[in-house]
Amino acid sequence: QTLDPVDIGEKIIEVLGGRLDWHHAAVRVRRGESQEVELLAFSEADSDIDKSQLKSVITHVGQGLAGWVIEHGETVRSNDLVNDPRYVATYAGMKSGLYIPIKMRGRTIGCISAESEMENAFTAEDERLLATLAMQATVALENAALFQSLQKELTEHKQTEKALTESEARYRSLIDQLPAIVYLDNVQVCPPSTQFISPRIREMLGYEPAEWLAGGFDIWKKAIHPEDLERALEFYYKSIETGTIVSQDY
């Protein structure tokens, strides 16, 4: 139910706690698309051992048996860690290890591992248990990743909205100070409809902006001198039809 990757890792360790005889267990995951590996969760049978050691020994894909599993996507159950060339000792005296890949959509994203100072500490049944947990972890971690992605998108969206609001405020401030009437017409409707007009309409033509917007297209035509009306409309529609810039005095 959790959407926190660390909580998911700790839950895996918790489930394993009552079922496997280990010295220490860990859940490691690849950091994004990089080659870096991070320790998601960790537990030990001996409370006096140095936890920081587990974090520093394996930091990249390919390092140690956990890193090898993440790189190759294959399960490893070893009863002779000392003589396994892939093994990197996290703690002295470890003899057995079980390493299960965590896969998401065909890509290995992590590894659940357990090591013990006893020989033959892990059985085929233990392997099946970890494999089941790995599949469940995949679903949980994917949900967590999707949630984090949505949170990031939401944050970016809010930041974009804030930037747009600030940009609009600056734009409107500029428009308000220009010694001219600036307006925006929607020409997808007939007759065209004014969507915005700057406050300068008040001092230049004597209309309140809201009054002008409510007046529709006819209020603009009424404001034009009768002798210029036909020419002004002709140029206005020409600009719409051709998509060209038109400049005229009327």
C-alpha positions in Angstrom: 0.0 0.0 0.0 2.9 2.3 0.5 4.3 4.6 -2.2 7.6 5.2 -0.5 10.4 3.0 -2.0 12.3 2.9 1.4 9.1 1.6 3.1 8.8 -1.1 0.4 12.3 -2.2 1.0 11.9 -2.3 4.7 8.7 -4.3 4.4 10.6 -6.9 2.3 13.2 -7.2 5.0 10.5 -7.5 7.7 8.8 -10.4 5.8 12.1 -12.1 5.4 13.0 -11.6 9.1 10.9 -14.5 10.4 11.7 -16.9 7.6 15.4 -16.8 6.8 18.4 -17.5 9.0 20.8 -14.7 8.0 23.6 -12.5 9.2 22.3 -9.5 7.3 19.9 -8.8 4.4 19.6 -5.9 2.0 17.5 -4.5 -0.8 19.4 -2.5 -3.4 18.1 -0.7 -6.4 19.6 1.0 -9.4 19.4 4.8 -9.3 17.2 5.7 -12.3 18.9 4.9 -15.6 22.4 5.3 -14.2 24.9 2.6 -13.2 24.8 3.7 -9.6 23.3 1.4 -7.0 21.8 2.6 -3.7 20.9 0.7 -0.5 17.2 0.9 -0.2 16.7 -1.1 3.1 18.9 -3.1 5.4 18.7 -5.4 8.4 21.1 -7.4 10.5 21.0 -10.1 13.1 23.9 -8.5 15.0 23.0 -5.0 16.1 26.6 -4.1 16.7 27.8 -4.3 13.1 28.6 -1.2 11.1 25.7 -0.4 8.9 27.7 2.2 6.8 29.8 -0.7 5.5 27.0 -2.1 3.5 26.4 1.2 1.8 30.0 1.8 0.8 31.0 -1.7 -0.5 28.5 -1.9 -3.4 27.7 1.4 -5.1 27.6 0.5 -8.8 26.2 -2.2 -11.1 28.6 -5.1 -11.4 30.1 -4.7 -8.0 29.9 -7.8 -5.8 27.3 -10.5 -6.2 24.4 -8.0 -5.7 25.8 -5.8 -8.5 26.4 -8.8 -10.7 22.7 -9.9 -10.3 21.5 -6.4 -11.2 23.8 -6.4 -14.2 22.9 -9.9 -15.5 19.3 -10.3 -14.1 20.1 -13.9 -12.8 19.5 -15.4 -9.4 22.6 -16.5 -7.4 22.5 -19.0 -4.5 26.0 -19.6 -3.3 27.3 -21.8 -0.4 30.9 -20.9 -1.0 31.1 -17.1 -1.1 34.8 -17.0 -0.3 35.8 -18.8 -3.5 33.3 -17.0 -5.7 35.3 -14.4 -7.7 32.2 -12.2 -8.0 31.8 -11.9 -4.3 32.9 -8.7 -2.5 33.0 -9.2 1.3 30.7 -6.9 3.2 31.5 -8.6 6.5 34.1 -11.1 7.4 33.2 -14.8 7.8 30.2 -14.9 5.4 29.9 -18.4 3.8 26.4 -18.4 2.2 24.5 -15.9 0.1 21.2 -15.6 -1.7 20.7 -12.9 -4.3 17.4 -12.4 -6.2 16.9 -9.9 -9.1 14.1 -7.3 -9.0 12.9 -6.9 -12.5 10.5 -4.3 -14.0 9.3 -4.7 -17.6 12.3 -6.9 -18.6 14.9 -4.7 -17.0 16.6 -5.5 -13.7 16.3 -2.6 -11.3 17.5 -4.1 -8.1 18.5 -7.1 -5.9 17.2 -8.7 -2.7 20.2 -10.3 -0.9 20.8 -12.2 2.3 24.1 -13.5 3.6 25.0 -15.9 6.4 28.1 -17.0 8.3 26.7 -20.6 8.2 27.3 -23.1 5.4 24.3 -24.1 3.2 22.2 -21.5 5.0 19.7 -21.0 2.1 17.5 -23.6 0.4 15.6 -23.8 -2.8 12.5 -22.9 -0.8 14.2 -19.8 0.4 15.0 -18.9 -3.2 11.4 -19.3 -4.2 10.3 -17.1 -1.2 12.7 -14.3 -2.3 11.6 -14.7 -5.9 8.0 -14.2 -4.9 8.8 -11.2 -2.8 10.8 -9.8 -5.7 7.8 -10.0 -8.0 5.6 -8.2 -5.4 8.3 -5.6 -4.8 8.4 -4.9 -8.6 4.7 -4.0 -8.6 5.1 -1.8 -5.5 8.2 -0.1 -6.7 6.6 0.6 -10.1 3.6 2.1 -8.4 5.9 4.2 -6.3 7.9 5.3 -9.3 4.7 6.3 -11.1 3.5 8.2 -8.1 6.8 10.1 -7.8 6.7 10.9 -11.5 3.2 12.3 -11.2 4.3 14.3 -8.1 7.2 15.7 -10.2 4.9 16.5 -13.1 2.4 18.2 -10.7 5.2 20.3 -9.2 6.5 21.3 -12.6 3.0 22.1 -13.7 2.5 24.4 -10.7 5.8 26.0 -11.4 4.8 26.6 -15.0 1.5 28.0 -13.9 3.3 30.4 -11.5 5.7 31.4 -14.3 2.8 32.0 -16.7 0.9 34.0 -14.1 4.0 36.2 -13.4 4.6 36.6 -17.1 1.0 37.6 -17.7 1.2 40.1 -14.9 4.3 41.6 -16.5 2.7 41.6 -19.9 -0.4 43.3 -18.7 1.7 45.9 -16.8 3.5 46.6 -20.1 0.2 46.8 -22.0 -1.3 49.1 -19.5 1.5 51.6 -19.9 1.6 51.7 -23.7 0.2 54.9 -25.1 -2.1 52.9 -27.4 -5.1 50.6 -27.3 -4.1 47.0 -27.5 -6.8 44.4 -28.2 -7.2 40.8 -29.0 -9.9 39.5 -31.3 -11.2 36.0 -31.8 -11.6 35.8 -35.6 -12.8 32.1 -35.5 -16.3 33.4 -34.9 -18.5 35.6 -37.1 -18.6 38.4 -36.4 -15.2 38.6 -34.7 -15.3 38.9 -30.9 -12.9 41.0 -28.8 -11.4 38.9 -26.0 -9.2 41.6 -24.4 -8.8 45.3 -24.6 -6.4 47.4 -22.7 -7.5 50.2 -20.2 -6.3 52.9 -22.6 -9.7 52.6 -24.3 -11.1 54.6 -21.4 -9.0 57.8 -22.0 -8.7 57.5 -25.8 -12.3 56.7 -26.8 -14.3 57.1 -23.5 -15.4 53.5 -23.1 -14.8 51.3 -20.0 -13.0 48.0 -21.1 -16.0 46.0 -19.8 -18.4 48.2 -21.8 -16.3 47.8 -25.0 -16.2 44.0 -24.6 -19.9 43.8 -24.0 -20.6 45.9 -27.1 -19.4 43.2 -29.5 -18.1 43.9 -33.0 -20.6 46.7 -33.7 -19.1 49.0 -31.0 -15.8 49.1 -32.9 -17.6 49.9 -36.2 -19.5 52.7 -34.4 -16.2 54.2 -33.2 -14.8 54.6 -36.7 -15.6 57.7 -38.7 -18.2 56.9 -41.3 -16.0 58.0 -44.2 -13.3 55.5 -43.1 -15.5 52.6 -42.1 -15.5 50.7 -45.4 -11.7 50.9 -45.8 -11.0 50.0 -42.2 -13.2 46.9 -42.5 -11.6 45.9 -45.8 -8.1 46.0 -44.4 -9.2 44.3 -41.2 -10.7 41.3 -43.1 -7.8 41.2 -45.5 -5.4 40.7 -42.6 -7.5 37.8 -41.3 -7.9 36.1 -44.7 -4.2 36.4 -45.8 -2.5 36.2 -42.4 -0.4 39.2 -43.2 0.4 42.2 -41.1 -1.7 45.3 -42.1 -1.0 48.8 -41.0 -3.5 51.6 -41.6 -4.7 55.0 -40.4 -8.4 55.8 -40.0 
